[in-house]
């Protein structure tokens, strides 16, 4: 994510001293994209097989989001570990 942050600096979208914050933000965003994207793919695949999972997926996603926000958990050195 460091190289992506440096790219944004080269393009003038971010200041040089903000690279660590931008790199962290990209890691968090990418992690959420993988999480929510995986849930979306699973929902679509199961719906194709005739199992209606849309409502249960939305309920799961809501509770997952609440738990992630308030419960905490394991704290690694970086967001991707």
BAMIKOL-150325 format. One record per residue (C-alpha): residue number from 1; z, x, y; residue in one letter; chain. Coordinates in nm, 2 decimals. Layout:
<r><k>NUM</k><w>Z</w><u>X</u><v>Y</v><r>A</r><c>A</c></r>
...
//
This chain:
<r><k>1</k><w>0.00</w><u>0.00</u><v>0.00</v><r>X</r><c>A</c></r>
<r><k>2</k><w>0.04</w><u>0.30</u><v>0.22</v><r>X</r><c>A</c></r>
<r><k>3</k><w>-0.33</w><u>0.36</u><v>0.24</v><r>X</r><c>A</c></r>
<r><k>4</k><w>-0.39</w><u>0.00</u><v>0.32</v><r>X</r><c>A</c></r>
<r><k>5</k><w>-0.14</w><u>0.02</u><v>0.61</v><r>X</r><c>A</c></r>
<r><k>6</k><w>-0.31</w><u>0.34</u><v>0.73</v><r>X</r><c>A</c></r>
<r><k>7</k><w>-0.65</w><u>0.15</u><v>0.73</v><r>X</r><c>A</c></r>
<r><k>8</k><w>-0.50</w><u>-0.11</u><v>0.96</v><r>X</r><c>A</c></r>
<r><k>9</k><w>-0.39</w><u>0.16</u><v>1.20</v><r>X</r><c>A</c></r>
<r><k>10</k><w>-0.74</w><u>0.31</u><v>1.20</v><r>X</r><c>A</c></r>
<r><k>11</k><w>-0.89</w><u>-0.03</u><v>1.28</v><r>X</r><c>A</c></r>
<r><k>12</k><w>-0.65</w><u>-0.07</u><v>1.57</v><r>X</r><c>A</c></r>
<r><k>13</k><w>-0.46</w><u>-0.37</u><v>1.42</v><r>X</r><c>A</c></r>
<r><k>14</k><w>-0.13</w><u>-0.19</u><v>1.40</v><r>X</r><c>A</c></r>
<r><k>15</k><w>0.05</w><u>0.10</u><v>1.57</v><r>X</r><c>A</c></r>
<r><k>16</k><w>0.11</w><u>0.43</u><v>1.39</v><r>X</r><c>A</c></r>
<r><k>17</k><w>0.49</w><u>0.40</u><v>1.41</v><r>X</r><c>A</c></r>
<r><k>18</k><w>0.48</w><u>0.07</u><v>1.23</v><r>X</r><c>A</c></r>
<r><k>19</k><w>0.32</w><u>0.19</u><v>0.91</v><r>X</r><c>A</c></r>
<r><k>20</k><w>0.64</w><u>0.17</u><v>0.69</v><r>X</r><c>A</c></r>
<r><k>21</k><w>0.70</w><u>-0.19</u><v>0.79</v><r>X</r><c>A</c></r>
<r><k>22</k><w>0.34</w><u>-0.28</u><v>0.74</v><r>X</r><c>A</c></r>
<r><k>23</k><w>0.33</w><u>-0.11</u><v>0.40</v><r>X</r><c>A</c></r>
<r><k>24</k><w>0.64</w><u>-0.30</u><v>0.29</v><r>X</r><c>A</c></r>
<r><k>25</k><w>0.50</w><u>-0.63</u><v>0.42</v><r>X</r><c>A</c></r>
<r><k>26</k><w>0.18</w><u>-0.58</u><v>0.22</v><r>X</r><c>A</c></r>
<r><k>27</k><w>0.39</w><u>-0.51</u><v>-0.10</v><r>X</r><c>A</c></r>
<r><k>28</k><w>0.58</w><u>-0.83</u><v>-0.05</v><r>X</r><c>A</c></r>
<r><k>29</k><w>0.27</w><u>-1.03</u><v>0.02</v><r>X</r><c>A</c></r>
<r><k>30</k><w>0.09</w><u>-0.89</u><v>-0.28</v><r>X</r><c>A</c></r>
<r><k>31</k><w>0.38</w><u>-0.96</u><v>-0.50</v><r>X</r><c>A</c></r>
<r><k>32</k><w>0.40</w><u>-1.32</u><v>-0.39</v><r>X</r><c>A</c></r>
<r><k>33</k><w>0.02</w><u>-1.35</u><v>-0.43</v><r>X</r><c>A</c></r>
<r><k>34</k><w>0.05</w><u>-1.24</u><v>-0.79</v><r>X</r><c>A</c></r>
<r><k>35</k><w>0.35</w><u>-1.48</u><v>-0.86</v><r>X</r><c>A</c></r>
<r><k>36</k><w>0.20</w><u>-1.79</u><v>-0.70</v><r>X</r><c>A</c></r>
<r><k>37</k><w>-0.15</w><u>-1.70</u><v>-0.82</v><r>X</r><c>A</c></r>
<r><k>38</k><w>-0.03</w><u>-1.67</u><v>-1.18</v><r>X</r><c>A</c></r>
<r><k>39</k><w>0.14</w><u>-2.01</u><v>-1.16</v><r>X</r><c>A</c></r>
<r><k>40</k><w>-0.18</w><u>-2.16</u><v>-1.02</v><r>X</r><c>A</c></r>
<r><k>41</k><w>-0.39</w><u>-2.01</u><v>-1.30</v><r>X</r><c>A</c></r>
<r><k>42</k><w>-0.15</w><u>-2.13</u><v>-1.57</v><r>X</r><c>A</c></r>
<r><k>43</k><w>-0.15</w><u>-2.48</u><v>-1.41</v><r>X</r><c>A</c></r>
<r><k>44</k><w>-0.53</w><u>-2.50</u><v>-1.40</v><r>X</r><c>A</c></r>
<r><k>45</k><w>-0.57</w><u>-2.37</u><v>-1.76</v><r>X</r><c>A</c></r>
<r><k>46</k><w>-0.31</w><u>-2.62</u><v>-1.89</v><r>X</r><c>A</c></r>
<r><k>47</k><w>-0.47</w><u>-2.91</u><v>-1.70</v><r>X</r><c>A</c></r>
<r><k>48</k><w>-0.80</w><u>-2.82</u><v>-1.86</v><r>X</r><c>A</c></r>
<r><k>49</k><w>-0.65</w><u>-2.86</u><v>-2.20</v><r>X</r><c>A</c></r>
<r><k>50</k><w>-0.53</w><u>-3.21</u><v>-2.12</v><r>X</r><c>A</c></r>
<r><k>51</k><w>-0.17</w><u>-3.13</u><v>-2.04</v><r>X</r><c>A</c></r>
<r><k>52</k><w>-0.09</w><u>-3.25</u><v>-1.69</v><r>X</r><c>A</c></r>
<r><k>53</k><w>0.14</w><u>-2.98</u><v>-1.54</v><r>X</r><c>A</c></r>
<r><k>54</k><w>0.08</w><u>-3.03</u><v>-1.17</v><r>X</r><c>A</c></r>
<r><k>55</k><w>0.40</w><u>-3.21</u><v>-1.09</v><r>X</r><c>A</c></r>
<r><k>56</k><w>0.62</w><u>-2.99</u><v>-1.31</v><r>X</r><c>A</c></r>
<r><k>57</k><w>0.45</w><u>-2.68</u><v>-1.16</v><r>X</r><c>A</c></r>
<r><k>58</k><w>0.53</w><u>-2.79</u><v>-0.81</v><r>X</r><c>A</c></r>
<r><k>59</k><w>0.89</w><u>-2.86</u><v>-0.91</v><r>X</r><c>A</c></r>
<r><k>60</k><w>0.92</w><u>-2.52</u><v>-1.07</v><r>X</r><c>A</c></r>
<r><k>61</k><w>0.77</w><u>-2.35</u><v>-0.77</v><r>X</r><c>A</c></r>
<r><k>62</k><w>1.01</w><u>-2.53</u><v>-0.53</v><r>X</r><c>A</c></r>
<r><k>63</k><w>1.32</w><u>-2.43</u><v>-0.74</v><r>X</r><c>A</c></r>
<r><k>64</k><w>1.19</w><u>-2.07</u><v>-0.79</v><r>X</r><c>A</c></r>
<r><k>65</k><w>1.14</w><u>-2.03</u><v>-0.42</v><r>X</r><c>A</c></r>
<r><k>66</k><w>1.49</w><u>-2.16</u><v>-0.34</v><r>X</r><c>A</c></r>
<r><k>67</k><w>1.65</w><u>-1.93</u><v>-0.60</v><r>X</r><c>A</c></r>
<r><k>68</k><w>1.46</w><u>-1.62</u><v>-0.48</v><r>X</r><c>A</c></r>
<r><k>69</k><w>1.58</w><u>-1.69</u><v>-0.13</v><r>X</r><c>A</c></r>
<r><k>70</k><w>1.95</w><u>-1.75</u><v>-0.19</v><r>X</r><c>A</c></r>
<r><k>71</k><w>2.05</w><u>-1.60</u><v>-0.52</v><r>X</r><c>A</c></r>
<r><k>72</k><w>1.94</w><u>-1.24</u><v>-0.48</v><r>X</r><c>A</c></r>
<r><k>73</k><w>1.91</w><u>-1.02</u><v>-0.79</v><r>X</r><c>A</c></r>
<r><k>74</k><w>1.80</w><u>-0.68</u><v>-0.89</v><r>X</r><c>A</c></r>
<r><k>75</k><w>1.73</w><u>-0.44</u><v>-0.60</v><r>X</r><c>A</c></r>
<r><k>76</k><w>1.48</w><u>-0.16</u><v>-0.68</v><r>X</r><c>A</c></r>
<r><k>77</k><w>1.37</w><u>0.12</u><v>-0.45</v><r>X</r><c>A</c></r>
<r><k>78</k><w>1.04</w><u>-0.05</u><v>-0.38</v><r>X</r><c>A</c></r>
<r><k>79</k><w>0.92</w><u>-0.41</u><v>-0.40</v><r>X</r><c>A</c></r>
<r><k>80</k><w>0.68</w><u>-0.33</u><v>-0.68</v><r>X</r><c>A</c></r>
<r><k>81</k><w>0.94</w><u>-0.18</u><v>-0.92</v><r>X</r><c>A</c></r>
//
